[in-house]
Amino acid sequence: MQHFVAVAQERHFTRAAQRVHIVQSALSASVRSLEDELGARLFVRSTRQVRLTSAGAALYDKALAVLHAAREAREVVAEVQGLRRGSLAVGSVPSLPAFLDLPALLARFRERHPEVDIRLGQGSAGALLEQVRDGRLDLAFLPLSEPPGDLQTRVIVCEELVLACAPEHALAGRDGVRLGELTGECFVDFEPGWGTRKLVDKVFAAAGVERRIAFEVSDLGTVLDLVVRGLGVALVPEPVAGARLPALGMARLAAPSICWELVAAHDARVGAGGAAGNPAVGALLDLLD
């Protein structure tokens, strides 16, 4: 198309060849190839001039539009790669402020890349992973007990789980509490698939210790409120319990400690919306440093 437009505008093969920086024979071959593909002659050639046929004249305006669209396509790609435009879909579990100030992180990203549209949604860890897999999310911040083999994860926070209880509870202030000592306790925990639930279930099952869960909720604030009022105990990351002292009691578990990890998960495949496919993902991860 570029060769065809050059000849149409120059009305001369030699000048057109010089303009597109190829030899005249290659330019002539290129135009003949286009004519063969379209099944029509595009130029009337003579020793003095080259002029468009009716088919060539019909193609000319379309060719200009095609070349313009191609330039726009290259510019769009360059802008996305340079983060001068594009989008970033982020997901997170609720109750992140104790570990990651996500609004502040997104604000810093917006300051650096104001033309990139940001979308934020919340959900359970399992739901967020599925949305990353199917491309609805570019990146998700969530707790994981086992890294998924099909996604790339980066650990953001690793915190020890402690026992949160009412200040007057018999275990408050103790160190080295064994899981077996919690058999008779009433637990406040997240609904299955939310928060620390999967990790805590896994740890108790591995230890062969049964526990009684009386309250199942989906947000950390309600967990802590129920614990403060003496309605049960809960295993929560240490910064969460520490932020509620002295209104909340806290006890440390016996070794080995239970580590709760918050990760950033994304699809690393090119074109899948992850760091390899969307440069905005890498830019946001870089800000975590």
Order of alpha helices (4+ residues) and beta strands (2+ residues): alpha-alpha-alpha-beta-beta-alpha-beta-alpha-beta-alpha-beta-beta-beta-alpha-beta-alpha-beta-alpha-beta-beta-alpha
